[in-house]
Structures are given as C-alpha cells and as structure tokens.
Amino acid sequence: VVGTRGLCPRGIIENDFVKMSADGRITPGLCPEAEKVLHMAAEDDSEIREWCCPVYDHMLVFKKLDRVA
C-alpha cells in the first residue's frame, strides 16, 4: 500500500503489504471492492503499476509488485 485517503475499516495503512496467492486468496482480507481491484491488477499485463480501491472515503493505493520474497 503506497497511499491512503481516510482510514481503511480493515486497518490497512500505508506501507502495509497485501499478498495474493496463486489461487487468488488475498491476505490480509480486504473489502470486496478492494479485492476486486487487486484481482483486476493481477490479470493486467500492462505497464500500470498502481491501482486504487474505489471506495473514496477510505481509499487505498496499491503498487503492484511482481513477486515479494
């Protein structure tokens, strides 16, 4: 998470890591809207590296990393 607006109700803050497993599970769990964005990001092969949760009041900005050790 590289940015925020407001407070995420799940307690996610800037500099937290969110992981998606090969079978699509997201850890820690997020709201359905944010999880949908991360699934779209995982399927996108474009040069886009940052994605935003669509809930403006407590928006999270995610930076897509190819793989984290």
FILUMLUM-381217 format. One record per residue (C-alpha): residue in three letters; x negated, y negated, z negated. Coordinates in steps of 0.001 Angstrom, whole numbers, plus 500000, padded with zeros to 6 digits. Each point is the difference from the previous one (the first is absolute). Example, Ala and Ser with C-alpha at 12.3 -4.5 7.8 and 13.67 -1.06 7.14 Angstrom:
BEGIN
ALA487700504500492200;SER498630496560500660;
END
This chain:
BEGIN
VAL500000500000500000;VAL498335496801501165;GLY502704497513499069;THR503263499521498145;ARG502877497592499678;GLY501833500242496699;LEU499949503116497843;CYS500527503451501478;PRO502593501836497870;ARG497799503125500200;GLY497074498162498384;ILE497786500007503102;ILE497597497058500035;GLU497298498615502271;ASN496938502280500275;ASP502013503142499192;PHE499568502944502362;VAL502968501852501478;LYS499285503387501557;MET501957501891502632;SER499354503723500204;ALA499953501974503248;ASP503608501077499365;GLY501150496378499524;ARG500245499840496203;ILE499099496596498592;THR498249499632496658;PRO500897498105497937;GLY503601500056501124;LEU501360496765501429;CYS503459498681500803;PRO501563501491503161;GLU499392496797502004;ALA496273499917499232;GLU499626503735500629;LYS501673499596503394;VAL497465497300500933;LEU497096502247498973;HIS501367502881502088;MET500249497660503004;ALA496415498813499373;ALA498745503588499883;GLU501530500710503417;ASP498720496791501617;ASP496707500344501867;SER499757496302500881;GLU497443497551498656;ILE502431498770497334;ARG498372500538496606;GLU502372498163497625;TRP503657500767499379;CYS502557498332497730;CYS502785501413497912;PRO503263498417501275;VAL501314499024496540;TYR499028496321499956;ASP500614499328496284;HIS497357502522498958;MET498154500638503223;LEU496827502066500127;VAL497407499673502754;PHE498267503273500838;LYS496701500356501847;LYS499739503202501960;LEU496833501989499384;ASP499180503021502118;ARG498835502126497102;VAL499035499451496411;ALA497638502379498254;
END
